[in-house]
Amino acid sequence: MPTVQHAIDVAAPPEDCWRVFADLSTWPRWFPFLRSAPVGDLRPGGRLQLAFGAGPASIPAMPVRVTLAEWEPLKRARWTGGALGIKGDHVFEFAVNIPGLTRVTSRECFSGLGSRLIAGPLLQRLDGEVHESMARFKALVEATRA
C-alpha cells in the first residue's frame, strides 16, 4: 500500500497551527495539489469537496469528496475518500514534543485497484509535493504569528 508521510516542527503552539489548518481558505496556499479552497463541514462525519489539479491550469481539476472520520481540534484530523479506483486515508496530527514547537505530521495511505499506479516517479513526485506542503504550512503559520 503506497504511503506518503512527512512531519515538520512549527515554531508555534498547537492553537496557532490548528487555526491555520481549520481555515479552509488557507489550504490552496500550503497544499500544492488543491486548485481552490475545500468546501464542507469540519466535524466528525462531515464531508469536504476537494478540487485536485496536478498539471497545467488548462487541465480541469478532479473533484474528490472525502468524509471526515476524525476531527479532534488541536490534535488530529483524518479523512477518507477517493476517485478513479484510488482510496486515500489522510491523517494530520499535531503534537507538542518540545515547548514552543508543534510537530505536525501528514500521513496518507492509498489503497484500491488504482493505487497500484502510485509507484516510482509518481510516488516520488507526490512525496516531494507533500514535503513542500509541510514547509509551506510551517511558513504560513509562523508568518501569521509575527
C-alpha positions in Angstrom: 0.0 0.0 0.0 1.7 3.3 -1.1 2.1 5.7 1.8 3.4 9.3 2.0 4.4 10.7 5.4 6.1 13.8 6.4 6.5 15.7 9.7 7.7 19.2 10.5 8.3 21.2 13.6 6.5 24.5 13.6 7.6 27.3 15.9 4.1 27.9 17.3 1.7 26.4 19.8 -0.9 23.9 18.5 -3.6 26.6 18.7 -1.8 28.6 16.0 -1.3 25.6 13.8 -4.9 24.5 14.2 -6.2 28.0 13.5 -4.5 27.9 10.1 -5.4 24.3 9.4 -9.1 24.8 10.3 -9.3 27.8 8.0 -10.2 26.1 4.7 -9.4 29.3 2.7 -5.7 28.8 3.5 -5.4 25.3 2.1 -4.5 26.2 -1.5 -1.7 28.4 -0.2 0.0 25.4 1.5 -1.5 22.3 0.0 0.1 22.1 -3.6 -2.5 20.0 -5.4 -5.6 22.0 -4.5 -6.9 24.3 -7.1 -9.4 26.0 -4.8 -10.4 26.1 -1.1 -12.3 23.0 0.0 -16.0 23.3 0.7 -17.7 21.4 3.5 -18.2 20.8 7.2 -15.3 20.4 9.6 -16.8 17.9 12.1 -16.8 14.1 12.5 -18.9 12.7 9.7 -18.6 16.0 7.8 -17.9 16.0 4.1 -15.4 18.1 2.1 -15.3 18.7 -1.6 -11.7 18.9 -2.8 -10.6 20.0 -6.3 -7.2 18.4 -7.2 -5.0 19.5 -10.0 -1.6 18.1 -10.8 -1.0 19.6 -14.2 -1.4 22.8 -16.0 -4.3 25.1 -15.2 -5.8 24.2 -18.6 -6.5 20.7 -17.4 -9.7 20.6 -15.3 -9.4 19.8 -11.6 -10.5 16.4 -10.4 -13.3 16.7 -7.8 -12.9 14.3 -4.8 -15.3 14.0 -1.9 -13.9 13.0 1.4 -15.5 12.2 4.7 -14.0 13.4 8.0 -13.6 10.2 10.0 -12.0 12.2 12.9 -11.9 15.8 13.8 -10.2 16.5 17.2 -9.4 20.2 17.4 -5.7 20.9 18.3 -4.8 17.1 17.9 -5.9 15.2 14.9 -7.9 15.3 11.6 -8.5 12.3 9.4 -10.5 11.9 6.2 -11.1 9.1 3.7 -12.3 9.3 0.2 -11.1 8.8 -3.4 -11.7 8.7 -7.1 -10.6 6.7 -10.1 -10.2 3.5 -8.2 -7.8 5.1 -5.6 -8.9 5.5 -2.0 -6.9 7.7 0.3 -6.8 7.7 4.1 -5.2 11.0 5.2 -4.3 12.0 8.7 -2.9 15.2 10.1 -1.6 15.1 13.7 -0.5 18.0 16.0 1.7 17.2 19.0 4.0 19.2 21.3 7.3 17.4 21.8 9.2 20.5 22.9 7.6 23.6 24.4 7.1 26.2 21.8 7.2 23.7 18.9 4.4 21.8 17.4 5.2 18.6 15.4 2.7 18.5 12.5 2.6 15.1 10.8 0.8 14.3 7.5 0.3 10.7 6.5 -1.7 9.4 3.6 -2.1 5.7 2.7 -3.5 4.8 -0.7 -5.5 1.6 -1.5 -7.8 0.3 -4.2 -7.0 -1.0 -7.6 -5.8 2.3 -8.9 -3.3 2.7 -6.1 -1.0 0.2 -7.9 -0.2 3.2 -10.3 1.2 5.2 -7.4 4.8 4.0 -7.6 8.2 5.0 -9.0 8.3 8.6 -10.3 4.7 9.3 -9.5 5.2 8.3 -5.8 8.4 10.3 -5.7 6.6 13.4 -7.1 3.7 13.0 -4.7 6.2 12.6 -1.8 8.0 15.8 -2.9 4.8 17.8 -3.1 3.7 16.7 0.4 7.2 17.6 1.7 6.8 21.1 0.1 3.2 21.4 1.5 4.5 20.9 5.0 7.2 23.6 4.5 4.5 26.0 3.2 2.3 25.2 6.2 5.1 25.9 8.6 5.9 29.2 6.8 2.3 30.3 6.8 1.7 29.5 10.5 5.0 31.2 11.6 4.3 34.3 9.4 0.8 34.7 10.9 2.3 34.8 14.4 4.6 37.7 13.6 
